[in-house]
Amino acid sequence: MRYTADEIAKIVDGRLVGDNTVVSGGVYTDSREVTPESLYIARVGEHADGHDYLDSALERGAVAAIVMREDAGPQNLTKIVVKDATKALGLLAQAHLKKLREAGDIDVVGITGSVGKTTTKDLTAGILQAFAPTVAPVSSFNNEVGMPLTVLRADENTRYLVLEMGASGPGHLQYLSKIAPPDIAVELAVGRAHLGGFGSVPALAHAKAELVEGLAKGGTAILNRDDPHVRDMQSLAKGTVLFFSAAGKSDAEVRAVNVKLDDSSCATFDLEAGDVLKKVRLGLVGRHQVSNALAAISVCLTLGLDPQKIVDTLNSLRAQSPHRMNVTKTRGITVIDDSYNANPDSMKAGLEVLGKLGENAARRIAVLGVMLELGKSSASLHREVGRLADEARVDVLITVGQGAGPIGEPLLGKADVYHFESAEAAGAKLRDLVQTGDFVFLKGSNGSGVWKIADEFLA
């Protein structure tokens, strides 16, 4: 990107203090990532105040900074003073995308859902990159900070911009879709993630529908026909609607039939999409990946891309983002690492994989962290996960974090059950008891720290 400090100040409704320097590098909210000629945005977050790192940003090459306090940091750094740095980031991203759209062809894909967002984003971007320059988020950059930063990485050469859009409360997707109105909106599922922020599944569905309502003029809504809450979003779409179905429903334009799992629990299926009939062999673990793959295929078919190349590229893809159903064998132990985040629906999918892959294991060990933001239903939903762990024939259960204890209740007397408040203590127990031939499944909300156990165990 290339903007003068004065241009940025006008875009974000800020006040310029210092030289009208030119920003020709990237935009960063983490001073450790700053590169020469870039713009640093000093946000005030939950754990850190970006104004404390203005000196570091300058040392690393920032030529300007968006700040909320004029007196913070070095005086020789050009500053753009605003009331809210996070909103300024959004305004800058909104203006940048508008400029790119006016200058040439760029298609924006917005992806949301209670489960599968990151994997679908990775698959979609992985296919599109085989056709033209594509920009997609790093990891799960899907909130009011990460999504605008992804938009600002796009330039005049970008043909496809794939955005993951998350929501933990009403209005979040409305805000994100105003910054980047998608040409294609993908709705994966309405599950039970973040229920504490919504209150009920119908309220969650209403909030997820904000992405469909935010479609750019002439856009296409790609909806999961297998989820009744997503199916009903059809009435909100102003343009074209395309359904996909992992259950092979005949009224879906893109569907999978003859779904089978191989010995590695990877799915194969026949793709049916009008005249398109192709064999898909996924390199991702779990039956639930079929739905994610169909969503990615639907995006690419909507963009008019060659079906054979779409499928060939998809078949070559493997797990991209860390801690998402990555299966690793180490020291005679098979580790299924799906520890980035968790909700009741993704727990179910992961435990099904453990049950399938671990059929001949010495023991099935599940390390399950607390699922956060579930509100009043938290205890009952954790017990439900315990029943699923019982169905998966878990031999050893380690629960992690305050609120995770109810997971163990259905397994008492059936499996060895341990509970720890900290990931450190749980990890120590895992290392102490694991044996050659065991299958270990790790999953929990990001805040539970189960991902730290995975990092240590796989180091």
N, C-alpha and C positions, 0 to 999 in steps of 0.2 A: 504494500500500500504506500501511497505517497500523498501526504497532506501537509499544508503549512499549519503551524500552531494556531494561527488566526482562523483558518478554516475549521479546525477541530473545535475551537472555542465557540464558534457560531453554531455548529452542529449540536453541541451538547449544552447550549445555553449557559456557557461559562464565561469567566473573565480572565483575559490573558494578562499574565504578569511575567515580563521578561521579553527576550528576543522572539521575533516571529520566525523561529527555526523551522526546518523542514523535517518531517518524520517520514523516513523512507524504509524503515525496518518494520518489525512486528509490534504487536500490542501485548503487554504482559501485566498480570496481577501478582506474579511471584518474582521478586527481585533477583532470585537465583537463576532465572531463565532469561533475563534481559540480554539482548544482543545490541550491537552498535546501531545507532540511528533510530532507535525504537522509542515507543511511548510506554511509560509505566503508569499504571493506575493504582493509586493508593487507597485501597478499600479498607474499611474497618470491619473485620470479621469476628467470629466467635472467639477465636484463640489468638489473634494477632491484629495489630494495627499497621496497615501498610505504610503509614507516614513514618514509622520507625526505620524503614528500610530505603528511604529516599537517597541517602548517601551511597548505599550499596548499588542502587539502580544507576546512579550517575557514574560510578566507577566502572560499571559494566558496559556503559555506552549509551544509556538513555539520553535523549536530547530534549525530552519534555515529559511532564508528568501531569496527570489529572489528580487534583488534591481537593480536600475539603477544608484544609487549614493552610492559609497562605504563608504563615510564619514557620511551617514545618520544613525541615531539611535544608539543604544548601541553598544559598541565595543566588548562586550562579546557574541554577537549573531553571529552565523555562517552565512555568506552571500555568495550568488552566484550573481556575478555582470554581468549584461547583458545590451545590448543596448535597448531592448524593452521587458518589462515584460509581456505584453499581448501575444506577439509572443512566448515567452518562455513558457507560460502556454499552448499554443497550441501544441508546440513541446513535452512537457512533456506528455500531454494527448495522443498524437499520438503514442509515444513510449510505453506508458502504455497499450493502447489497443492492439498494436502489440504483446506485451508480453503475454497478456491474451489469444489472439487468438492462439499463438504458444503453450500455456500450456494446452488448453482444448477447449471444445465446448462453444462458446458464439455467439449468433445471434444478430446483430445490426439492429435496425429498425430506419430509418430516416424519419421524417414526416415534410412536408412543405405545404404551401398554404396561400392564402391571408386571408382566414377565416377558423376557425375550428381546428387549429393546437393543441391548448391546450386541448380542449375537446377530440379530437381524441387520443391524447397522453394519457390522463387520462383513456379513455375507453380501449385502447390497453393494457396499463400497468395493469389496473384493472383485465382484463381477464387473462393476462399472469401470474400474481402473483398467480392465482389459480392453476397453473401448475408447476411453478418452480421459484427459486429466480430471481427477476426482479429489475432492477434499472431504474428509470425514473426521469426527472427533477422535481425540486420543482417549483411550479407555472409555469412561462413562461421563464425559463432559456434556451434561444434559440439563443443567439448571440455568438460573439467570446470569451466571458468570461464565460457565463452561460453554454454553451454546453460542453466545455472542463472540467469545474468543475464537471459536471454530469458524464462524462467519467471516471474521476479520482475517483469517488465513487464506481465504479465497482471493484470487486475483483475476486479471483479464484473460488468463489462459484456462481458468477453471471452467469445465463444461458441466460437471455434476457436483452439487453440494449436498451431501448427505448429513442430516442433522438428527441427533437423538434428542428427544424432548421429554423431560420428566416432570412430574407434578406430585407435590406432597400436600396440596391444598387447592381449593377452588380458585380459579382465576390465573393459576400459574401457566397453563397452556395458552390461555388467551393472551397473556403478556408475551410469551415466547413467539407465538404465531404472528403477533403484530410486528415484532422485530424482523421475523423471517417468514412471511406468508408462503406456505409450501405450494408448489405446483402439484405435488403428489403427497397426500396424507395417508399414512399407514397406521391402522388401528389393530393392534395384535390381540389384546385380551383385557378384560376388566376382571381383575382378581381381587385379592384381599390385602394388597400392600398398602401401607400408609392409611389404614382405616381410621386411625386416631385423628388424622388430619381432615377426614371427610365425614365421618360419623356413620356411614352406611354404604353398602355396595351401590344402590341406586344413585346416591350422591356422588360416589366415585365415578360411575358411568357418565353422569352429567358433566363432570369436570373433564373427563377424557374426551368427551365429544367436542370440547372447545377447539381441538385441533381441526376437526372436520369443518367446523363453522369458520375457522380462520383460513381456509383454503384461498389461494390466489384465484382471481377470475379465470374461469375456464379450467380449473384444476380437477384432479381426479382423486376420489376417496377409495382407498383399497382397504376392504373390511374383511375381518375373519368371520366367515359364515357360521362357523362352529360355536361361536360365543353369542348367545342371544342378546346380550347387552350391546355388543359391537354391531350385530346385524341390524338392530333397531336404529342405529345412527344413520342409516340410509336416508331417512326422512329429512335429515339436517343438511345433507350434501346439496350444494347449489349446482354442481356439475355432474360429471360422469361418476358412476359407482361401479367398482369391480370387486367381486367376492372371491375369496380363496377358501379352500376347505381341505384340511388334512384328513377329514373323515370321508372324503370322496363324495360329498353331496352333489347331486346332479345339477342343482340350480346355481352352483358356483362356477364362474368362468374358468378358474384355475384350480385344479384339484389333484389330489394324490389318490391312487388306487393301488391295490396289491402291496400294501406297506408291510415290509418284513424287517426284522433285525438280524444282523449277522452275529457271529460269535464275539465280536467286539462291541456289540450293542449299538452299532451304527446302522442307520436305516437305509433301505433301498425302496424305491417305489416307481410306479409308472406315472409320469406327468401327463395329464390331459388338460389341454387349453385350446379349445376350438380344433383347428386342424393340426395343432402341435401335439405330437405323441412322442415322448422321449423317456429313456430310462435314466433315473437319477440314483447315484450311489454316493451318499453323504459320507464325509470324513469326520463328522461330528457325532459325539456319543449321545444316545437317547432318542426315543421315539418322538419326544416333544420337539425335536429339532426339525421335524417335517414341516410343522406349521411355520417356523421361522424361515425355512428355505422357500416355501411357497410364497411368503410375503415378498422376499427378495426377488424371486422369479417374476412375480406380478408387477413389481416396479419396473423391471427391465423390459418386460413385454409391453407395458404401457408406454415406455419410451421408444418403442419401435425397433428394439435391438434384435439381432439375429438369434433365434431360439437355440440353434445347435451350439453356438459359441457361448450362450448363456449357461447351458447345461454343462458343457465341457469345463468351463471355468469354475462353476459351482462344485463340480465333482472333485476338482483339484484343491479346494480350499480346506483348511484345517482351523482349529480354534486359534483365534488371533489375540484376544484380550486376556490378560492374566486372571487366574482364579475363576474361570468359567468352564466347568465340566472338562477340565484338562485331566487326562488319565496318564499317569506316570508310573513306571516300575523302578523301584530303587531298593537295593539291598534285599531282594527277595520279597518285597512288599509292594502291592499295587495300591496307589493313592489316587482317589478320585477327588480332585480339588475343584470345588464349586463354591468357594468361600467368600466371593466378593460381596454378596448380599443375599438376603433371604426373605421370603414370605411364605405363607402356607402352600401356595400353588407351586412355587419353585422347589420347596422342600419335597413335595409329593413327587415331582418329576425326578429329582435327584435320588430319592430313596428307591424309586422304581429301578433306576439304573444300578444302584448298589445291589438290589435283589437279583437282577438279571446277571450282571457281570460276576457277582460273588457267589454264584451257584456252587462252585467247587472250591471255594476259599476255605482255608483252615478256620478262620473266623471272620465275621463281618463286624467291623468296628465303625461306629458312627460318632463323630464329634460334631455336635449340633449346638450352635450359639443361639442366644435369644433373638427373637424376631421383634424388632422395635416398631413403634408407631402403630400398634394394633388396637389401641384404645381399650374399651371395657371388655372386648372379646378376647383379650390377650391370653388369659389362662386357659380358656376352652380351646382356642386355636392351637396353643402349645400342646395340650393333651391330644388333640387330633393328630398332630405330627407324631406323637408317641405311638399312637395306634398304627400309623403308617410305617413307623420303624419296626413295630412288631410284625406287621404283614411282610416286611422285607427280611424278616428273620435275622434281625440284628442280634449279635451275641454279646457285644460290649457297647454300652452307650456312655458317652461323656458329654454332659451338658455344660454350657459355659454362659455365665452372666446372670445377673439378677432378673428373674422372670422366666428363665429357661427351665427351672426345676420341674414344672408340670409335664414336660416332655417325658420324663422318666416314669411317671406314675403307671401308665399301662404296661410297662415292661418289668415292674417289680416282681421278683420271683421267677421271671422268664429269662432274664439276661443280667449280666453284671452292670450295674448302674452307678455312675459317679457324677457328682455335681461340684463345680468350682465356680467361684465368683470371677476369677481372673483367667485370661487366656494363658498367662505364664504358667499358672499352676496346672491348668488342663493340659498344656503342652508337655509339661514334665511328666504327668501321669501317662500320657500317650506314649512317650519315648520309653517309659519304664516297662510298659506291659506289652507293647507290640512285638510280634514274632514273625519269623519267616512264613510266608504263605497267607498272611492276613490281607484282607482288603479294607482299606481305610477311606471313609467318606467324610469330607470336611465341608461344613456349610453353616452360615449364620449371617445375621445382619452385619454390615460393615463395622458398626460400633461395638460388636461383641469381641472383635479382635481375633476371630478364628483364622482370618487370612494370615495373621502373624504366625500362628501355629503352622500353617501350610508352608510359609516361607522358610521357617526354621527347619521343619521336618524334611523339606526337599532340598535344602542347601547342600 
